[in-house]
């Protein structure tokens, strides 16, 4: 049985919005200008649907990390003996900016989830600026593939 996790969209949000506009353009111009509508529909679907995904096959003992493009999968397969656990870690960045009269300081954290395999390989599952959203999604995925989640975010501070 395979378990699948959407990692992230390939195109930035601006292209996804453009893809939605191209699909609308294609729908409104299909009968009058099909030479414009068909490429617009193709690129609209391409922009909206292209994404990164990972599939875990526990019985066949491999993970497939790929880019999904219009139904085609391009990526690598990683074989393993067992899946040890999933861990969440974080990275903090700080920045200072401003002028002579005023200085501003900002700090952000990025959270990462990794799949730890028995052959000392790690596969990045997901990245997010929002810890709670990442934790919720990873815990659901971990429950599906029956592995524990280790939260290492507190060890980084």
N, C-alpha and C positions, 0 to 999 in steps of 0.2 A: 504494500500500500504506500502511496506517495503522499507526502504532506508538503504543501506549497506555501511560500511566504512572499508577498509582494514587497520588494525592497524599496524601490523608488522609481519615479518616472525618468525616462531618458532625457526628455526635453524640458527646459525650464517652463514655468507657468505661463510666460508670455507666448510661447509657441503653442501651448495647449489652448489658450484663449484664441489664438489665431486659427488653430485647427477647428475649433467650434465655429468660428466665423466662416471658414472655408466650407464647412459642411452645410451651413445655412445658405451660403452663396450657391452651392451646388444644387440644393433643393429648390431654390427659387429660379434658377436659370436652366434647369435640366431640359425643359421642353423647348425653350427658345434658343439656347446656345449650348448644345451638348459638348462642344469642343472645349468650352471653358469649365463646364460643370464636372466632367469626368476627372480631369487632373485635380481640380479643387477638392472633389470628394476623396480622391486617393490620398492627397497630401493631408487633408483634414483628419482622416482616419489614422494615417501614419503618425501625425503629431500627437494625437490624443492617446493612442493605444500602445506606443512603444515604451517598454519599461524593463527594469531589471527584476529578476525573480530567482528564488532558490527553491529547489525541490529536494526533499530528503526521502530516500528509499531505504527504510530500515532493514527489510528482509533481504534486499539485493546488495545492501551495504555500500551505497554510494550517495553522494550529494551532487546535484547538478546546478551549478551557478551559471545563469545565462541572461542574455539580452533577448527579449521577446520582440520580434519585428514582424507585424502582420501575420502572426501564426508560426513563423519560423523561429527556431531556438538556436542562438549562437553563443556558445560558452564552453566551459570545461566541466568535466566530471572528476570528482575526487573520491577515491575509494577509502574505506575505513573499516576497522574491525568493530569498534564500538564508538558511540557518541558518549563522551564523558559528561559534559554539562554545557550549559549556556552561561556566559558571564556578561555582566553589564559593567562598563567602566566609563570614566569621564575624562575630559580634557578641558582645562580652563584657559581662557585667553583674556588678557586685559589690554586696554588701550587708553592712551591719554591724548587729548587733543584740545585745541583752543588757541587763544591769542595771549598777548602779554597781560591783558587785564583780567582774563577769565580762563581758568583751566578746568577741563572736564575729564572725568575718569569713568570708564565703562568696563564692566566685566561680564563675560558670557561663558556659559559652559555648554559643551557639546557632549552628548551621551552616545555611547556605542554599544552594540550587542554583538557578541562573537559566539560562534559555535566551536567548541573545543573537541577535536577528534582524538582518537587513541593513538594515531601515528604522529603525534606532536604537531599537527596542523591546526591552524585556526582559520575559520572562514567568517568574514564580517557579514552579519545578517542585516543590520540596520543602523542608521545614524539619525539622531534627532536632537533638537534644542529643548525638547519638552520631555523631562524625565518620566512623568506619570504616564504619558501616552506610550512611550517606548516600553516601559515596564509592563503595562497592561497587554500590549500586543505580543510581547515576547513571552509573557507568562502563558497566554493562550496557546501560542505556538509550541512552547515547551510541554504543556499538558498534552497536546496532540501527539507529540513524538516521544512522550514519556521520559523526559530528562529533567534534572533539577536546574534551577536558575540561581546563580551566585551573583550577588550584588557587591561589586568591588568599588562602588563610587565613593564610599566613606573613607576608604583607605588612601585615596589620592589627596585628601585635604589635610 
